[in-house]
């Protein structure tokens, strides 16, 4: 929920307007308290106390990475980051306020393609900003370039915003850790691999492993231009066919080269959106030069055949088969109002669309008979293991006459999108269908297991039986993934987490030991081994694992927190206090660190210090009943009954069944 207008943040910034809201937070326009009329933008990461720990950690890590990336960026087309801070358990950073409108808003208001020359000049500025971030050491890859992330100021200046999923390029990595982004503008390598021209991904042809690099932003810029100049989102991960862009916008400028009519800006877009990164412009500067030559009055650029291109080639892609391009006026126009209907959201898309414009759902085209593999799809849904859900699994409706794709990769992609959107039941359906249509691969098995695990976690506090059943299925598929790829660190680690959640501690230990064998310097593995040992009451063994983890990463807040709890449980209170103080230093936002520190002080009969730590916990999570119960105990021990009663009322208001609060109530 957005903060009320007028809220003061960090004692310096007054909220005056909500600029945008998402599932993980909000962007505000704020006024500096000491400088009336001077505005900034504040981005908020909202931490939901009910969020699973893994998701919480990932969200905070992405937010902190965004801060780290932007802090040293100084470019006229990128807003500067001013300061970051934490307040009320949430994370914030302040940056320059950019007045104006995003290009998707401008496109919506224009109700049609934007002016070609204006788009070219805007995109040249975007190229300059990309050249700057790509030239950093190491290079910064934006990974989510799209019309909504490009602002145009009232003066016509261009500002590149939202570095939320940007990353630093690591030449030693083969794929991305996370494949995030907006599907219509994402490069093929966002999925982690690319195939040869004209080939499709399949279990037999998984493609060459790659990670996103600077050329991935080039693809996204081409896709953005496609949208701006046609008023239609591009087909996800597809290179436009020659002539297709002019067919959607006959007003685009054409020139005659060697007796052939070509459209310079169309050829720039096609080159930028090549499937293989080696066939795109190799730098943002090369694309800027190409765009400049597309402006009226420039010399006619050469047409260059793909893939025989130089990194700085300007225009690309001759007509198919080497024949002259068809004049725009003679190209067939798509029929209106007869496009496929999205089976998820019901939107009628344009004719020929392969993915829904609204939600990215794959769309089915074609013949007038129900294909045999519709039955195969239904059988796959029916074969889902018992206990996956207690709601009916909704098979996606298919229009009569629309053949279902038998490409397992299509279902795998759809499953990834559902998983990213937390549509866990739908993701399970899609991954199961991908398995039914092809040979089981590590990626599909691992993703299916993730979907089961995340679905189980969403049920943890709602339905214990469903939680257990789905977590069991997650463990089964992670085990299959491990069998498919023996040295898969992530699968071993996730399998250990599943067994830990299921209380199967020997199996959890075995899985984490395998992960330790693969990555002996990963502190997180020692943390989990320590957790498994503590669950079984093996305190000395747990201490050994946790101390080994701290040798690898002395500032690992979770290891410090676990070690502090261990020392408290074994009545080593001074050691517990020392370690927990270090945990709160490493991660001041972690409420559990402050709460456990307060409890450790209480066990040592240090009531004032306990209250100080518990107050820090209360500021970070004011709805947690046990914090108030602990504070009531401290006040009672200090013979401050008025304060104790007040804290007791607060505790019972939040949890009427709190055992500690009810016990204290009898004493008071």
ABEGO torsion letter per residue (X at the ends): XBBBBGBBBGGABBBABBABBBAAEBBBBBBBAABBGBBBBBBBBBBBAABBAAAAAAAAAAAAAAAAAAAABBBAABBBBABBBBBGGBBBBBBBBBBEBBAAAAAAAAGEBBBAAAAAAAAAAAAAAAAAAAABOBBBBAGABBAAABBBBAAGBBBBBGAAABBBBBAABABBABBBEBAAABBAAAAGBBBBBGBBBBAABAEBBBBBBAAAAAAAAAAAAAAAAAGBBBBBGBBBBBGAAAAABAABBBBBBGGBBBBAAAAAAAAAABABAAABBABAAAAAAAAAAABBGBBBBBBBBOABBBAABABBGBBBGGBBBBBAAABBBBBBGABBBBAAAGBBBBBGBABBAAAGBBBBBEBABBBAAAAAAAAAAAABBBGABABBBBBBBBBBGBBBBABAAAAAAAAAAAAAAGBAAAAAAAAAAAAAABBBBAAAAAAAAAAAAAAAAAAAAABAAAAAAAAAAAAAAAAAAAAABAABAAAAAAAAAAAAAAGBAAAAAAAAAAAAAABAABAAAAAAAAAAAAAAGBAAAAAAAAAAAAAABAABAAAAAAAAAAAAAAGBAAAAAAAAAAAAAABAABAAAAAAAAAAAAAAGBAAAAAAAAAAAAAABAABAAAAAAAAAAAAAAGBAAAAAAAAAAAAAABAABAAAAAAAAAX
